[in-house]
């Protein structure tokens, strides 16, 4: 009892994220352990807990009583009374009984009132209203309802055929407000009258539904149709254009003159014509055997009617028949409508039978719902509790307490969804406000909240626990600070310089290739309006092939001694002879789509450069490149040709990045030092670098700039996770593929939360992640079925380390119906073993494992660190991504 007090006190005032109930639970387990040490079912455990608490309070009450009858709060809160009135072997009886949890059967009922009606009446009750009947039966009438009324829903039954318990997943609705007037002893007379009236209405309703069914399912054979449709079809047949020949004759007439009817049609034709001249020996020439021509003989002749039609019908016959069919169809439609309206009225009358004022005086409000998900032998429990002060539902799921809604409660509690359903309902008397009202300080009149509501001993206990928690936090912070200091000291240890002379900064995005040069002179002026106007007025220059082949008069001078000459072939651009300072040229950079586009733009701006100088050439080139990237951003390419991977600016444009971010990124690309391979590119590069240095700090928000580029780096990383995961999947390496696809999905979801074009197709990643899990589940189940200890352990390792941690990822998004179905398939596969005979050690392992699998908590558990990604150049990444996406399009996956 003391541990329970401490536990509930900590729930009220603890500063911890969650309270560990282990000490109280261990005591309860020891107290409730049965002789055969079998696990208690939750209903039995609840019964014993209430009984134990009642005994504990009774002992305390008797110790403190002062000549008065002791009051037991458990009895006053949770226990009520009912009167059992009935007949047993012709003798009437009345008994008053006390109840705590009121048991209700679920199977065969659609809502809580139907369950209650069945529970309040047992056996034949006609004898209760007559003197001579010897039938047995009884009625229950509540004489005293508890403030907290608990209904125990029986959702388990024993399957005699299979020899095991099974869970009932049927849907059972229950209302947020339950009126119990019809079950009260004081209302028994009016309730009996209403029950008789409802019984009469239901009998009449059954007759009407049977009559309606005859109209909706007409016919005497196995196939039945609505009668109104049958009459309509008959009317359409009679109204069709008459034909004078049989359909077989039509086919014969349309056949070639030298041919005959197919052999299988001859008998039916002879039978129709009867004895004729066919008995006389034929004098016609010997006929050739029929050659079957499937593409010509099966062709429908153009004059064959689309639908069957009567051969002969007079205008008078048609007029009479049409009149009759029209009249009969109208009569049937009216009869059907009258029956449907009568059935609706009776349903409405039954629904409103207990809605008069005298029968809505005992309201009980739903306060808590206890839910079980799983099968009869294993599962997971959680609860919904209504917060009356905040007027909202809260979901209590292990250490997670979250806001919820009535819609979520309905879905998880009514049944028929994800094997989850309510097994216990707690209603509170809506007129007993003391159950939910706030407590006040008797002296000050202020509202008591939190620890102020606790007795002094419990308040001191909670304060001590909070102090211990604060000390734990301080020790944790100190440990983290010490680790951070150690890492800082390690980072300050000088390292030998890297052998590569390329001035690439660590962590610099590959698509920006190199940072801007900081030692560039600022002598270039920005006032070049005339040159820009000339550049914009230029006609479109020649294509890139002509540009690359053109021999310029301004040929570059011979390379200096400290320079090297390199011939480089760039895809889609051409072959270049490049001058570069020793070690200053990066061939990987030259192969990127960014650099290809910039070189082509500079080549196209050559005429402007020659006539108006470097700055005009720069403006022309940057305008051409931006126009090209804008056009790419507006296209809708197939998945294997994703321009966002080739160009960061396409990604920025599609996601509506600020103009300043796009401009600076483009300037960074034109200012890349790798463009110094000839005089024209080198001069344009210097103009771009000068423009970068002239940008004032307040013109571009560098934090926002870095955020956009970090998002793009995340996009590329997500692409790599997806690409590698799909490659492993196609190799059937599902364990390796799963981790990559998990991180691809999680990263992609975070990207898509910022915009629809920030990531990849979510359904694609979800599908292959789901397929990985299903295939691994099948593999683990096959290992378990083998019975070999080593393989069984390997199968359970796959489940515990790969499958189970992933299930919350599939359940967290309720809109992903396919993911939820997949989880149910995996769970059902393992639950199917419960009824099978197996070795005791396998049964023990299965019993230990199933609760983890059936835990439907959506709390994301920790995973291993993300798998290490290889380093890909943009060119290689685009090629591999295109290859894997093309292979997927050639072999479409099920469900995609």
Secondary structure, 3 states (H helix, E strand, C coil): CHHHHHHHHHHHHCCCCCCCCHHHHHHHHHHHCCCCCCCCCHHHHHHHHHHHHHHHHHHHHHHHCCCCCCCCHHHHHHCEEEEEEEEECCEEEEEEEEECEEEEECCCCCEHHHHHHHHHEEECCHHHHCCCCCCCEEEEEEEECCCEEEEEEECEEEECCCCEEEECCCCCECCCEEECHHHEHHHHHHHHHHHHHHHHHHHHHHHHHHHHHHHHCECCCCCCECHHHHHHHHHHHHHCCCCCCCHHHHHHHHCCCCCCCCHHHHHHHHHHHCCCHHHCCCCCCCCCCCCCCHHHHCCCCCCCCCCCCCCCCCHHHHHHHHHHHHHHHHHHHHHHHHHHHHHHHHHHHHHCCCCCHHHCCCEEEEEEEEEEEECCCCEEEEEEEEECCCCEEEEEECCEEEEECHHHHHHHHCCCECCEEEEEEEEEECCCHHHCCCEECCCCCCEECHHHHCCHHHHHHHHHHHHHHHHHHHHHHHHHHHHHHHHHHHHCCCCCCCCCCCCCCCCCCCCCCCCCCCCCCCCCCCCCHHHHHHHHHCCCCCCHHHHHHCCCCCCCCCCCCCEEEEEEEECCCEEEEEEEECCCCCHHHHCCHHHHHHHHHHHHCHHHHHHHCHHHHHHHHHHHHHHHHHHHHHCCCCCCCCHHHHCHHHHHHHCCCCHHHHHHHHHHHHCCHHHCCCHHHHHHHHHHHHHHHCCCCCCCCHHHHHHHHHHHHHHHHHHHHHHHHHHHHHCCCHHHHHHHHHHHHHHHHHHHCCCCCCCCCHHHHHHHHHHHHHHHHHHHHHHHHHCCHHHHHHHHHHHHHHHHHHHHHHHCCCCCHHHHHHHHHHHHHHHHHHHCCCCHHHHHHHHHHHHHHHCCCCCCCCCCCCCCCCCCCHHHHHHHHHHHHHHHHHCCCCCC
